[in-house]
Amino acid sequence: MSGGASRPLRADAARNSEKILRAAREVFAEQGPDAPLDDIARRAGVGIATLYRRFPHKAALVRAALDLSFTEELAPAIERALADDDPRRGLMDAVESAVAHTARNYNTLAAARDVGALTAEAGERFFETLAPLLRRGQQQGVVRADLVVDDLRRIMQMLVSVLWTMDPREGGWHRYTVLIFDALAPEAASPLPPAAPMRRRTPGA
């Protein structure tokens, strides 16, 4: 009987965790990265003690919220991009999906930066998926041949930086993804200087 009684508790804990994570994304989006955890617990319909039992500090909460949004929003978009017969279109769709994901989770990402929960490794899953799309596009002659994966990392950084200059919810960033992807086409492309190595920033640098 004791084994059977424990299963509903585990299910309840999982449901509470999901409610807290969804509430966190909503509250951060509405109130900004400094939103009180009490408000998140209230939105989730749980006590603050339950929130801290599931997520003992803010860094754990925002990291888990971002992982959930990656799984639900970005991972399916990446799968669609990889399956696209047109690798240039797939590459553009993957990058646009990533910028859209950043725009939707803008304040949660800001909260993650504030508490040190956003690391260079966090985006590696995404960039690992871009490499085969880039190679396939170059092999088919629809993406310029002198691009390397580090270029895509920097292009993403440039596109994400655009969000700081506008209301990210309004979608004005689409203009710049179109401009960037016109530059990735091989037609009339000027030769590029050599790519500089990626410089990995260390905390506090």
Secondary structure, 3 states (H helix, E strand, C coil): CHHHHHHHHHHHHHHHHHHHHHHHHHHHHHHCCCCCHHHHHHHHCCCHHHHHHHCCCHHHHHHHHHHHHHHHHHHHHHHHHHHCCCHHHHHHHHHHHHHHHHHHCHHHHHHHHHCCCCCHHHHHHHHHHHHHHHHHHHHCCCCCCCCCHHHHHHHHHHHHHHHHHCCHHHCCCHHHHHHHHHHHCCCCCCCCCCCCCCCCCCCCC
